[in-house]
Amino acid sequence: MDLHEFSRTVKRIREKAKAEGRLTENPDEKTLRQMLSRQPGTTQTAYENFVANSEPTSRAASFTKNSGDAEFGEAEEQLLAKCEAEMATMRLISVDRIVGGKTSKTTVRLTVPESFAHVAFGGQNLFLPVDGEVVEPTYEIVMFYDENFENNKTLPLSQKDIAIRLAMLDDGRVVKIVRNSNYIGEYKKGVFAAHDWTAKAHGKGIFLHAGCREDRLQSTHGAFKTVRTLLVALSANGKTTTTSKILARKGNEQSWLVQDGGGTRMPDG
């Protein structure tokens, strides 16, 4: 299979939606808030944030394949055709962001239906806003749903009808297609997986995930002690789970998540 069909399909989806006035590109926070407030099942908190349920409620690793570890063919061609057909009439949101620091040339573009507005709203805060127009993003992530999305809600994760594919292109770009999941972690993890690959295949380093936490816990002797912990690991080692776990259980004990992110470790350290 020609993996560049992933990028061509996404381009056609965007161009059609834009020509028909169905695409909202890089909306400001006020506009995104209005879209999110109309999303079914979404509630606003006392802190003017939003709570939205995702389907599923976690990453769907068992339904995920990438072109580096698996041979793409007919199933992926059908997935792209389904994606293009389903999104042909949907109102869409796209958000461009910088991956890394302000001077980074690496960008990611997320494209989702308006009914997945929570992914765009929350996801935009994970990365820096772009300065100017992005002609060709480094990474593209497209999430959509079909007729089985609602049925999935009553099924355990292992029985859901989900398909997720990452196409690693020979020019260093990555396109991720997500069918029947609006879990925000698929956006974040899509960027991390893409950066994992590009750092290794087109760079000189290894992309590592890092987490930092702080705990103020009471010892068995009654004294309180504050401990800060830094965790660094490759992907899928349970780092985020460990970083965000609450250890505080009683009295004045506290557990805080300081940061959860990643970076590329280069040969010079």
Buried (B, 14 or more C-beta within 10 A) or exposed (E): BEBBBBBEBBEBBBEBBBEEEBBBBBBEEEEBBEBBEEBEEBEEEEEEEBEBEBBBEEBBEEBBBBBBEEEBEEEBBEBBEBBBEBBEEBBBBBBBBBBBEEEEEBBBBBBBBBBBBBBBBBBBEBBBEBEEEBEEBBBBBBBBBBEEBEEBEEEEBEEBBBBBBBBBBEEBBBBBBBBBBBBBBBBBBBBBBBBBBBBBEEBEEEBBBBBBBEBBBBEEEEEEEEEEEEBBBEBEEEBBEEBEEEEBEEEEBBBEBEEBEBBBBEEEE
